[in-house]
């Protein structure tokens, strides 16, 4: 994949424009159009998805698997919680559209039209254009050339995303301020992690958005459905036990 040509700016813009109506349709059908998504994982469970979070190598974003009636989204928990939310919606794109590949790797995004579409979908779901513009207007932040780090962090907390995801979205929506916003982007890099946390504390923000969870977890709803199927004889006791043993084995592997 790395030997393929990078997507051009024109290709990216065409992909973005193709995804916007898909994200708007999804939000209109399943989400509150006027409110940010407070807890992505809880929201997705309510929509019928099963979420499995596990720590993996840094380049892995996540992947989607459909097994029978189960729509399973796997997310790398070694990333910050804000990035995990983003990755989950990236995988929802694959599930919702049927535009499915394999495992989603960060290195593939700049080469793959499908993965780039999924990235844009996540961005549009978490930070819809009309909601971002309304926030900017209502908070008197229209001149982004001089927007402070504090205001950016407060905005990041409002939309429940990573700092870098917010900056990337603002650059997309306000390209006139690309140079000014690109300078702020550096605060979200690993080398400035503690600086970002200090600034988050300074505004009373939520530091969990920028910290990895590094845990193995499975949707509670998955267990509930498993036991329900067992009680109604949809699956055998042996099958249910094998699934539980598999999950327990995975848990021990990642928590050891």
C-alpha positions as CSV (number, residue, x, y, z in Angstrom):
1,X,0.0,0.0,0.0
2,X,2.8,2.4,0.9
3,X,4.1,2.2,-2.7
4,X,0.9,3.5,-4.2
5,X,0.5,7.2,-5.0
6,X,-0.9,9.5,-2.4
7,X,-4.4,10.9,-3.0
8,X,-4.3,14.3,-4.6
9,X,-6.0,17.4,-3.1
10,X,-8.6,17.2,-5.9
11,X,-9.3,13.5,-5.2
12,X,-9.6,14.2,-1.5
13,X,-12.1,17.0,-2.1
14,X,-14.2,14.8,-4.4
15,X,-14.2,12.1,-1.8
16,X,-15.1,14.5,0.9
17,X,-18.1,15.9,-1.1
18,X,-19.3,12.3,-1.8
19,X,-19.3,11.5,1.9
20,X,-21.0,14.6,3.4
21,X,-24.5,13.6,2.3
22,X,-23.9,10.1,3.7
23,X,-22.9,11.4,7.1
24,X,-25.8,13.9,7.1
25,X,-28.2,11.1,6.3
26,X,-26.8,8.9,9.1
27,X,-27.1,11.8,11.6
28,X,-30.6,12.6,10.5
29,X,-31.7,9.0,10.8
30,X,-30.0,7.9,14.0
31,X,-28.5,10.9,16.0
32,X,-29.5,14.2,17.4
33,X,-28.7,16.7,14.7
34,X,-28.2,19.6,17.1
35,X,-26.0,18.0,19.8
36,X,-22.5,16.6,19.9
37,X,-22.1,12.9,20.7
38,X,-21.2,12.7,24.4
39,X,-20.2,9.0,24.5
40,X,-19.6,7.4,21.2
41,X,-19.4,3.8,22.5
42,X,-22.7,4.1,24.4
43,X,-24.3,5.6,21.4
44,X,-23.1,2.9,19.1
45,X,-24.3,0.2,21.5
46,X,-27.7,1.7,21.5
47,X,-27.6,1.6,17.7
48,X,-26.9,-2.2,17.8
49,X,-23.2,-2.3,17.4
50,X,-20.9,-4.4,19.5
51,X,-17.7,-2.7,20.6
52,X,-14.5,-4.5,21.4
53,X,-11.5,-2.4,22.5
54,X,-8.0,-3.8,22.8
55,X,-4.5,-2.4,22.8
56,X,-2.5,-3.0,19.6
57,X,0.3,-1.5,17.6
58,X,0.1,2.2,16.9
59,X,-0.6,2.0,13.2
60,X,-3.8,0.0,13.7
61,X,-6.9,2.1,13.9
62,X,-9.5,-0.7,14.0
63,X,-11.7,-2.9,11.9
64,X,-15.3,-4.0,11.4
65,X,-16.6,-7.6,11.2
66,X,-20.1,-8.8,10.7
67,X,-20.8,-12.2,12.1
68,X,-24.3,-13.4,11.5
69,X,-26.5,-10.8,13.4
70,X,-23.5,-9.3,15.1
71,X,-22.1,-6.0,13.9
72,X,-18.7,-5.9,15.7
73,X,-16.4,-2.9,15.7
74,X,-12.9,-3.4,17.0
75,X,-11.0,-0.3,18.2
76,X,-7.3,0.1,19.2
77,X,-7.4,1.2,22.9
78,X,-3.7,2.2,22.9
79,X,-4.8,5.4,21.2
80,X,-6.3,8.3,23.1
81,X,-10.0,8.1,23.9
82,X,-10.8,10.9,21.5
83,X,-9.0,9.0,18.7
84,X,-10.9,5.8,19.7
85,X,-14.2,7.6,19.2
86,X,-13.0,8.8,15.8
87,X,-11.9,5.3,14.9
88,X,-15.2,3.8,15.9
89,X,-17.1,6.1,13.5
90,X,-14.5,5.3,10.8
91,X,-15.6,1.7,11.1
92,X,-19.3,2.6,11.2
93,X,-18.7,4.1,7.7
94,X,-17.7,0.6,6.5
95,X,-20.6,-1.0,8.3
96,X,-23.2,1.5,7.1
97,X,-22.2,1.8,3.5
98,X,-20.9,-1.7,2.8
99,X,-17.7,-0.1,1.6
100,X,-15.6,-2.7,3.3
101,X,-11.9,-3.6,3.1
102,X,-9.7,-5.1,5.8
103,X,-8.0,-3.8,8.9
104,X,-7.8,0.0,8.9
105,X,-4.2,1.2,9.2
106,X,-3.3,4.9,9.5
107,X,-0.6,4.5,6.9
108,X,-3.2,3.5,4.3
109,X,-5.4,6.5,4.6
110,X,-3.3,8.8,2.4
111,X,-3.4,6.2,-0.4
112,X,-6.8,4.6,-0.1
113,X,-10.0,6.2,-1.4
114,X,-12.1,3.9,0.8
115,X,-10.1,4.7,4.0
116,X,-10.1,8.4,3.3
117,X,-13.9,8.3,2.8
118,X,-14.2,6.6,6.2
119,X,-12.1,9.3,7.8
120,X,-14.2,12.0,6.4
121,X,-17.3,10.3,7.5
122,X,-16.1,10.1,11.1
123,X,-15.2,13.8,11.0
124,X,-18.6,14.8,9.6
125,X,-20.4,12.7,12.2
126,X,-18.5,14.0,15.2
127,X,-18.1,17.6,13.9
128,X,-20.9,18.4,11.5
129,X,-20.2,21.5,9.5
130,X,-23.4,23.4,10.6
131,X,-22.7,22.5,14.3
132,X,-19.1,23.7,14.1
133,X,-20.0,26.9,12.4
134,X,-22.8,27.6,14.9
135,X,-20.4,26.9,17.8
136,X,-17.8,29.3,16.3
137,X,-20.4,32.0,15.7
138,X,-22.1,31.7,19.2
139,X,-18.7,31.8,21.0
140,X,-17.4,34.8,19.1
141,X,-14.5,32.9,17.5
142,X,-14.9,33.8,13.9
143,X,-11.4,35.2,13.5
144,X,-9.5,31.9,13.9
145,X,-6.2,33.6,13.2
146,X,-6.1,34.6,16.9
147,X,-8.0,31.7,18.5
148,X,-6.4,30.7,21.8
149,X,-5.3,27.2,22.8
150,X,-7.8,27.5,25.7
151,X,-10.7,28.1,23.3
152,X,-9.6,25.2,21.1
153,X,-9.4,22.9,24.1
154,X,-12.9,23.9,25.3
155,X,-14.2,23.3,21.8
156,X,-12.4,19.9,21.6
157,X,-14.1,18.9,24.9
158,X,-17.5,20.1,23.5
159,X,-17.2,17.8,20.4
160,X,-15.5,15.0,22.3
161,X,-12.7,14.5,19.8
162,X,-8.9,14.5,19.9
163,X,-7.1,17.9,19.7
164,X,-5.6,17.0,16.3
165,X,-9.0,15.9,14.9
166,X,-10.4,19.3,15.9
167,X,-7.6,21.2,14.2
168,X,-7.9,19.1,11.1
169,X,-11.6,19.7,10.9
170,X,-11.3,23.5,11.4
171,X,-8.7,23.6,8.6
172,X,-11.1,21.8,6.3
173,X,-13.9,24.2,7.1
174,X,-11.9,27.3,7.3
175,X,-9.0,26.9,4.8
176,X,-8.2,30.7,5.0
177,X,-6.7,30.0,8.4
178,X,-4.8,26.9,7.5
179,X,-1.4,28.4,8.3
180,X,-2.5,29.8,11.7
181,X,-4.3,26.6,12.7
182,X,-1.4,24.3,11.5
183,X,0.8,26.0,14.1
184,X,-1.7,25.0,16.9
185,X,-1.8,21.4,15.6
186,X,1.6,20.7,17.1
187,X,0.1,20.9,20.6
188,X,-1.6,17.6,19.9
189,X,1.6,15.7,19.0
190,X,3.2,13.2,21.3
191,X,6.1,15.4,22.3
192,X,3.7,18.0,23.6
193,X,1.4,15.6,25.4
194,X,2.1,17.0,28.9
195,X,1.7,20.6,27.7
196,X,-1.7,19.7,26.3
197,X,-2.7,18.0,29.6
198,X,-1.6,21.0,31.5
199,X,-3.7,23.3,29.3
200,X,-6.7,21.0,29.6
201,X,-6.4,21.2,33.4
202,X,-6.2,25.0,33.1
203,X,-9.6,25.2,31.6
204,X,-11.2,22.4,33.6
205,X,-11.4,20.1,30.6
206,X,-11.5,16.3,30.3
207,X,-8.0,14.9,30.0
208,X,-9.3,11.4,29.3
209,X,-9.9,12.5,25.7
210,X,-6.2,12.7,25.1
211,X,-5.1,9.7,27.1
212,X,-5.0,6.0,26.0
213,X,-7.2,3.6,27.9
214,X,-5.1,0.5,27.0
215,X,-7.8,-1.8,28.2
216,X,-9.6,-4.8,26.7
217,X,-13.3,-4.4,26.9
218,X,-16.4,-5.9,25.3
219,X,-19.9,-4.3,25.0
220,X,-22.1,-5.3,27.9
221,X,-24.9,-5.7,25.3
222,X,-22.9,-8.5,23.6
223,X,-23.0,-10.6,26.8
224,X,-26.7,-9.8,27.3
225,X,-27.5,-11.0,23.8
226,X,-25.3,-14.1,24.2
227,X,-27.2,-15.1,27.4
228,X,-30.5,-14.3,25.8
229,X,-29.8,-16.5,22.8
230,X,-28.7,-19.3,25.2
231,X,-31.9,-19.0,27.2
232,X,-34.0,-19.2,24.0
233,X,-32.0,-22.1,22.6
234,X,-30.7,-20.1,19.7
235,X,-27.2,-21.3,20.5
236,X,-26.0,-24.3,22.4
237,X,-24.4,-24.1,25.9
238,X,-21.2,-25.4,24.3
239,X,-21.2,-22.6,21.8
240,X,-21.9,-20.0,24.4
241,X,-19.1,-21.4,26.6
242,X,-16.6,-21.4,23.7
243,X,-17.4,-17.7,23.0
244,X,-16.9,-16.8,26.7
245,X,-13.7,-18.7,26.8
246,X,-12.4,-16.9,23.7
247,X,-13.2,-13.5,25.2
248,X,-11.7,-14.4,28.5
249,X,-8.5,-15.6,26.7
250,X,-8.3,-12.3,24.8
251,X,-8.8,-10.4,28.0
252,X,-6.0,-12.2,29.8
253,X,-3.7,-11.7,26.8
254,X,-4.2,-8.0,26.7
255,X,-4.4,-7.3,30.4
256,X,-1.4,-9.5,31.4
